[in-house]
Amino acid sequence: MSLGIDVYWSDSLVASMVQSLIENGIVVVASAGNSGTSGLFSTSAPGTAPDVITVGAAESSMLSTYYFTLNGFYEQIGYSSSKGGMATFQNMPIAFYDDQLTSWDGCTASKDDLAGKMVVVRRGACTYESKAINIAKAGGLVATIYNDVNGLPLASVGKNVTIPVLTISYRGMTRIAQVVNELSRRKFMFRGGISTVATATSSTERAMLIDDMHLPSESSSWGPSSSMQSIKPTVLADGVHVYSTYPRKLGSWATMLGTSMAAPHVAGICAAHLE
């Protein structure tokens, strides 16, 4: 079950009810919650019940994702899209900003003309939404934000964003930098500059990309309950970049994240074991 109740005590009403079910022989699997960035004591009921199997979310080591290529190079740059599906663009010029602190990061108004370009900037210092809005104001058509570590963060923005927002891994960024270097014959990491020699083309196909994370998601709740009667989660399961069903009006399929994606894996294992 995944109820998302903002109660963090092991002896709360819903946690006590679940504990009673368990003591009567029923196996209960519950999501831990998605408040991990809040720190300790963030596991929500019914995941706080002492004997419930509470499931946290781990980064998937393999993910199915859409990708784009650069100037005909074979390398597939996998991305997560704010629209939950595929982004469409062909031979779009890339405005690439490296990860030097002096490089523009999208958090302020751009001094460059970004009209008609995919704009690639680093993660951090402000929200994805702020970066996308500033990129759009400068004429950018696609905002691409690269992670500062390996792993592919999900792109999540508000309704004020009018352009597609893609997120890519740090590894994806280094590949873009390599292509820029090959095409411009500059140093691998040019300092504080902007390059538009590369172009990007999206693919209509999906690829299975391997990442080396498989670590707890930073959003997954963890720690003791407020009453100190339990420490959760019990186990972790894949809960990030899960390709799952979605409302038909919104495309039928989407890449999702959260402990609500992780708990069904463990529930299925429990059911198979009981059989």
N, C-alpha and C positions, 0 to 999 in steps of 0.2 A: 504494500500500500504506500501511497505517496499523498499525504494530506496537507503538508506544509503548514501545520499549526504553529503559530509563534508562541509556544509554551515550552519551556526548557527544563521542567522538573520531572524527575522519575516518578513522583507520586501524584502527578496531575491526573485529572479525571480520565482523559483518553489513554494515557500511559498505563494507568491502573487497570483499565478495561482490557487493554491488550495483554497485560501481564496475566490477568485472570484467564484469558483464552489460552495462553501458553501453558499455564499450570493445569489446564484441562486437556492437554494433549494436542493442541492445534499449533502448527508451525506458522509463525507470523514473520514476514519479511517487510521491512519498512525503509524508506529513504531517509538518509541522514539530514538532508536539507542543503541549501545552497548559500549559506551565510559564512563560509569559511574565512572570508576576508575580515570578518568581525572578530576573529580570534577564538579563544577558548569559550566554552559554555555556549556554543552556537548550534549544537544538535537540537533539532526540534522534535516535538512529540508527533507520533507515538514512538519515534526512534529512541527515546530516552528510557523506555521500559527496560528493566535490568536484563531480561532474558530474550528480548526481541533480537532478531538478526538484522542489525542496522547496516545499511550498505552505503558506502561512500563512493564517489566518482573518481575514476582514474583516467588519465590521458590515454587515448587509444594509441597503440603502437603501429597500427595500420589503419588507414582511412581512405574512404572512397570520396573523391572530390573532383570537381571540375578544375581545369587548368588552362593556362595560356602559354604560348611559346613566344620566343623573341627572334625576330628577323630570320625565321626559318631554322633556327637552331633546334636540335632535338630536345633539349632539356625542357621538362614539363614543370612549370611553376604552379603548384597547387595553391588554391585560395579558398577562403571562406567568404561568402557574400552576405551583405546586410539584407538582401532580398531573399535569402534562403535557397537560392538556386543558381542558375547559370547567368553570367554576365555576357553580353554580346558586344564585341568590338573587333575590328579588323585593321591591321597595319596602323594602329594608333600610336603616334609618337609618345615616347616616355620622357617625362621630366623627372629625372632621378636625383635625389638629394641623399648624400652619404650619411653615415652615422657619426660624423664629427660634431662636437658640441657647437661649433660655429655655423653649422649648416642649418638652413631653415627647417623647422619641424612641423609647420602647419598650424602652430598655435597663435600666430599673429598674421596680420594682413600680408600677402605676398607682394614683393617688389618686382617680381618677374611676370611676364605675360605667359600664362598657362593655357591659353585658349586652345581647345581641341585636343588636349593632352591627357594621358594617364599620368597622374602625379604620385610619385613614390616617396614617402617620408617615413621617418622612424616613429615608433610608438613612444608614448610618454609625454609628460609635462602638461597635457590637457586631454580632454576626452576625444574619442573618435569623432563624435558629432562636431565638436569645435573645429577639428582639422578639416573635416569634409565641407563645412560651411565656408571656411576661408579659401579652400581650394576651389569651390564652386564660384565664389565671388571673383576669383582671378581668371575664371573661364575654363577651369579644368572639368573634364567630362567624367573621369573616374578617379576616385581617391583610393590609393593602395597604401596600406600601412603595414610596415614590416615589424616583426617581433624583435625584441632585444636578446632573446635566447632561442634555442631550438624549440619547436612546438608551434602549432598553428592556432592562434586565438580565434574565437568566433567574433565576427563583426556584428556589433549591436549598436544601433543608433536610433535617435528619435524621429518624429515625424517632420521635423524642420529641415531634414536633409533631403535634397532634391536630386542627388547624383548617386550612382552605385558606390558602395564602400566595400573594398576587398581587404582582407588581411592575409599576409603571407608570413612564412617562417623566416628566421634569420638566415637560414641556409638558402632560401629562395632569394633573399636580398643579395647575398654574396654572389649568386649566379648572375643576377642582373648586373652587378658591378663588374664581373668578369667579362660579360658580353659588351658592356659599355667600353671597357678597357680594350678589348679586341677590336672594336669598331672605331674607336677614337685614337688608339695608340697612346693613351695616357697612362699614368700610373694606376695600379690596381685600385687604390683608394684616393681619388683626387680630393683635395682639401677644400671643403666648403663650397664646392661649385655645383653647377647644374649642367646636366648633359641631356641632349635630346636626339642623339644619334641613333638610339635603339627604338624599335617599334614592337608592339605587342599584338598578338592575334589570339582570340579566345577559341577554345575547342568546344564542340558540341558533345564530346564524349567525356566520360569520367575515367579516372585513372586510380589505381591502388598505389598510394604513396606510403613509404615506410618512414616513420619518424622514430627517434630514439628516446622518447619520453617514458611513457607507461609509469608515470609517477602520479601521486595524488593531485587532483585538480585543485588549484588555489581557491576555487569557489566552494569546494566540498566542505560541509560542516564537520567539526571534530572537537574532541575534548570531553571532559566530564560534564555530567548534567549539573544543573544548578544546585541540586540537593546532594551532589557528590556520591550518588548511589550507583552510577555506571559510567564507564568511559567508552565512548563510541568514536568511529564506527567499528563494527565487528569485523567486516571484510570490505574490500574494494572490488569494483567491477568496472568494465569499460562504461564511461558515462559522458565522454566528450567526443564530438564528431560522430555521433550515432546517426546513420541515415535511416530515417523512420517515416512512417505514415504521417500525413498532414491533411488538414481539411481540403477537400477537392477544389473549393473556390480559391485557395491559396497555392495551388499547384500539386496537390496530392502527396508530394514527397518533399522532405526537407532534412537538413542536417541539424541535429539538436544537441543540447548538452544539459547536464544536471543529474542529480542523484535519482530523479524520476526515470532517467534512461538506464541507470545502472541497476536499480532494484529488480526489474523484470528478469535480468540475466540470472540472478541468484535465486529468485522465486522458481524459475524454470528448472534450475539444477536441483533444488529441494524437491520439486514435484517428481522429477525423473528418479531421484534417489528413493523416494517413498514408494514409487511403483515397483 
